[in-house]
Amino acid sequence: MKQLSTLAILAMTFLIAAGCKGDKAKPMLEKNMENLDSINTADSTIYGTMADGGMNSLILVTDNGDTLEFLENPDDTAEVVKGGKLVGDRFATIGYKQYGDLFIRKAINLTSLMGTWTSLDRNFEIKDGGVIISNLDSEKNPWTSWKIYNGQLILSKDTFDVYELDAETLSLENKEGIFNFTRKRK
């Protein structure tokens, strides 16, 4: 009888430990759908302007007027902020809450994204307001619009992850590969 109660206690302890093991950081979801900083409520991206920040933080004034501080997780091995950080620049940010803090999963500097980008077969300008202008008449299926949706860049019907974004380079990745563009200076 004593062995049976010991086994029951061990089984209960195992079940409790197994139930706690899957408690990982989850994407930040607003409880009140009216607080989402997006036109489309299914988009979890938070849009705002950088007000301050440092090497490991990003303070945004959201389009709704809220001020949020995002931290970069020191355990992240990949660069989570694409396009650099400059006060006054617009950002599209995906965050998650962990240990009571708000962390960056992915942030795209929209100000850095604006401009004319070229490759061997494309020459296009990303403009504010979701507009793309193709500068090549011979371009097949030119992109005409853009938006950020759940941290991904959508160019017309093509969806990409922003692999790299800096002053001179834009690298986009999808299932077909990585596409590299260079900034054309005026």
N, C-alpha and C positions, 0 to 999 in steps of 0.2 A: 504494500500500500504506500509506503514511504517513497519507493522508486516511482510509482505512478504520479504522485504529486510533484516530485522533482522533475520528471519528464514534462508535465503540464506547465510548470514554471519556465523551463528551458524553451519549450515550444512558444509560449506567450512572449518571452523576451526576444526570440528570433523573429517573430511576426512584427513586433513593434520596431525592431531595428531595421528590418527589411522595408517597412513602410516609410521610415524616415530617410532612407538612402536615396530615393528619387527626388529629393527636395533641391532642385537646381534653380539657378537664376532664370526668371521668366521675363519675356519682353514686357515693358511697361505698357499697361493698358489703363486708360482713364476709367474711373467708375462712372462718371457722368459723361455721356456721349457728347454733351454740348461743349465740353472743355477740349475736345480734340481740335488741334490746329490744322484742320484740313477741310477742304470742300467735300471730299468723299469720306464718310465715316469709317469705311473699311481700311483706309490708309492710316497706318500707325506712325507715320512720319510727323515730327514736330518741326514746324517752320518758325524761324525767328532771326533776329539780328544779334550778332555777338556784341555784348556790352563790355565784357572783361574776360579775363582768363589768364591762365599761365601755361606752363609746360604740360601739366597734366590735368587741366580743367578747361571748361568752356562754359561761360555764363551767357545765356541767351535771354533776350527779351522776346517772348513768343509773339506771334501775330495776334494773339488774344490779350496781350498786355501782361502776361505772367512773366516773372523772372525765375528761371530754372538754372541750377548749377549742375552740370554734368562733369563727372570725373572720368579719367581714363584709368582702366583697370591695369595695375602694374603686371598682372599675369598674362595680359594680351600679348601675343607674339607678333601679330600683324598690325600694321598701321590702321587705326580706326578713323582718323580724321584725314580726309582727302581734300587737298587744295590749300592746306595751310590755315593758320588762324590770324586774322587781322580784325581789330575792333572796327565795327561798322559793317562788316561783310555779312551777307545773308547765308544762312545754313539750313539744310534739311538734315534732321537728326533722328536716329532711332536710338532709344534708350531702354534700359532695364533697371529695376530696383534690386539691390542686394545689400544686406546688412544695414538697411535704413538709408542708404545713399543712392543717388541716381548716377548710373554709369553709361558711357557711350558704347553702343554696339557698333554704330556706323554714323559718321557725319560727313556730309558733302558740302564744301564751300561753293555755294551757287554763284557768288561773285566771281570766283576763279574759273568757273565753268563757262561763263559768258565769253564770247570772242569767236574768232575765225580759226577753224581747225582744218588741217590738210593732211592727206595721205596720197598714195599713188592713184587711187581711183575716186577720192572724195575731196571736196572743198566746200565747206559749209560754215555758216555763222549761227551760233546759238545766241538768241536774243532774249531779253527779258520778256515775260508774258507768255512763254511757251511756244515761241515762234522760231523756226529754223529757215534760213534762206540758203539755198544751194547756189554756189557760184560757178558750177560747171554745167553747161548745156548738155554735154554728152553723158552725164551721170545717170545710170540706170536706177530706178526706184529711189529718187532723192528723198531724204527725210524732210518733213515739212513742219513737224511739231515735236515738242519734248515736254516731259514732266518727270517728276520724281514720285515713285509710288512704292511704299514700303521699303525705302532705302535703295531702290533700283532706278536706273535711268531708262526711261522709255523714249525711244526716238521713233516716231510714227508708230509702226507695229512691232518694232524690234526692242527687246528687253535686254539690258546689260547690267552687270555689276561694274561700278567704277573701280578698276584695278589700281590705277595710278592717276593722280591729277596734281600738277604743279604748274609753275609759271610757263613752262615750255612744252609739256607733254600731257596728253590725255590717252590713257589706255583703258579700253573697254573690253570686258570679257563676257562671253555667253557660251552656250554649248558648242558653237562652231569654232571657238578659239579666242585669241586676244587680238584686238584691233588697235593699232597705234596711230596716233595723230600728233602733229606738231602745230604749235600756235603760229599763226601768220601775223606778223606785226605790220601795222599800217604805215 
